[in-house]
Amino acid sequence: MDAALKTFGGFDLPSDSPLFIGVLVIHVLLGLACVVFGIVAMLSAKRRGQHPTAGTLYYWSLAALFATASVLAAMRWAEDYHLFILGALSFMAATVGRIARRQLWRRWVDFHVSGMGLSYILMLTAFYVDNGKNLPLWRDLPYIAYWLLPGAVGVPLIFSALHRWHRRFAPGPAPAAVARNATL
């Protein structure tokens, strides 16, 4: 393989195997799909329509992303086993979140939001751990930041979403009744 193909778009390709490169191209496209579908699901209203559609597309794109990650990790196990573990944890978290919603577990919202949010954090962690050294701004950070920053940003967002949900649907008097009684 010539030096021009050993790097692509500023990213070092760890193998010149046509199979590896082919799977990697599919993997990158699936990763981009997951990022987009995940953001759409997170930012859309939590009702029929856009949220469940984007969430379903996120889940199945993540399943395929994990499948391609498994193939890539198997081809370079010594270097990439940690990425396989992150992918497995991400897919497991999304599966718990999806099952909790579909089967309406007790406190399903907590499991759904936490599972799907954690799956997104773990997916981004795998990306940054593998590619942070090639990214502007990220390349100036210490390696440990690739492992910690996605969670440092994402976990508080998950807690915030859960807090908003529980505050909105907490048992007790309706917010208008509370405000009316406060003025009496």
N, C-alpha and C positions, 0 to 999 in steps of 0.2 A: 504494500500500500504506500502511495507517495505521501510526503509530509503534508501536502495541502488537504488531503482527506483525513489525516490523523487528528486534525482539529476541525470543528465545524461550528461556525457562529461564535467563536471564542471558547467553545467547550472542547476539552480533550476527549477523544473517543478512546476508550480503554481497549478496544479490540478492532481488528480489521476484518473479522469474519463477516461474510455477507449475511449469514443467519443472524448474528448478533446485531448488525446494523439494521437489518430489516425489522427485527423485533423491537429494537430501540426506537425506530421511527414510529411504529404503532404505539409504543409505550408513551412517547412524548405527546402524541395526539390525544391519547386517552387521558393523560395527566392534565392537559389543557382543558379538555371537556369536563373533567371533574372539578377543576377550579371554577369554571364558568357556571356549571349547573349547581355547584355548592353555593356560590354567591347568590345566584338567582333564588334558590330555595331559602337561604337565610334572610334575604331582604324582601321577599314577597309576603303578602298577607297570608296568615295561617288559616286558610279556608280552601274549599274545593277550587281546583283550577291550577294556577301557576305553581303554588308551593308543592303540592303532591306530585305534579308532573315533573318539575325540576328535581325534586327529591328522588323520585324513581329513576330518572335519567342519571343522577349522581350515583346512586347505589349500584346500578348495573355497569356504569362506566368504571366505578371503583373496583367492582368484581373483575372486570377485564384488565384493569390496570394492575391489580394484584396478580392475575394470571401471567401477564407479560413480565412483571417484576420477578415472579418465581422463575420463569425461564431464564431471564438475564442473570439472576443470582446463581442459578444452577450452573451456568456457563463460567462463572467467576466466583465460586463459593467463598474462597478464602478472603477475597477482597470485599464481597458484597453481602455476606450472610446477615449483617446487621440491617441492611436495607430490606431483606426478606422479612426479618422479624418485625420491623416497623410496618411493612405492608400487611403482614398477617394481623397485627394488632389493630391497624386502621380498619381493615375489612371486618374483623370481629366486632369492633366497637359499632360500626355502621349496622352490622347485622343485628346486634342487640337493640339498637335504636329503632330499626325497622320492625323487628318482631314485636317490641313493646307497643308500638303504635298500632300495628295490624291486629294484635290480639287483645289490645286494650288492657294491658296489665294494670294492676293497682299502681297508682302514681306513674302511669305510662308517660306522661309529659316529661317527668324528670329523667327517665331512662332514654326517651327519644331525643330530647335536646342534648343531654350529656353524651349519649352514644354517637350521634351524628356530628356534634361539635368536636368531640375527641377524635373521631375518624378524620376529620378535616385537618386538625392540628397535627396528627401523626403523619398524614400524607404530606403536608408541607414540611414537616421536620425531615422526612426522608429526602425530599427534594433538596432542601438546604444543606443537609449533611453531605449529600452527593455532589451538589453543584455550587454551594456557597463560595467556594474558592475561585469560581469563574465569574461571579456576579459583581457589578459595580456596587460600591458601598459595603456589601457583604464580605468581599475579599479582604477588607481592612479590619474585619472583626476577628477576635480569637475563635478558634475552631469550636470551643464549647458553646459559643453563642448560637451556632447552627442548631445545636441540640436543644437549647433552652428558650430562645426567643419566640418561636411559634407558640409554645405553651404559655410563656409569660404574657403574651398578648391574648391568646385564645381562651385560656381558662377564666380570666376575669370577665370576658364577654359571655361565656357560658353561664357563669354565676349571675351576671346582670340579666340575661334573658330569663333565667329561672326565677329570679327575684321579681321581675316585671310580671311574669305569668302568675306567680303565687299571689302577688299584691292585687292583681286584677281580678282573680277568681277566688280570693280568700273568703271563707265563710264569715258571715257577720252582716251587719247592716250595710245597705247599699251606700256608696259614697255620697249621694245626694242627701240621704237621711242623716248621715254623720254630719255633713255640713249644716243642715237645717238645725240639728240639735245643738251644735256648737254656738249658734247665734241666739239661742233661747236663754 
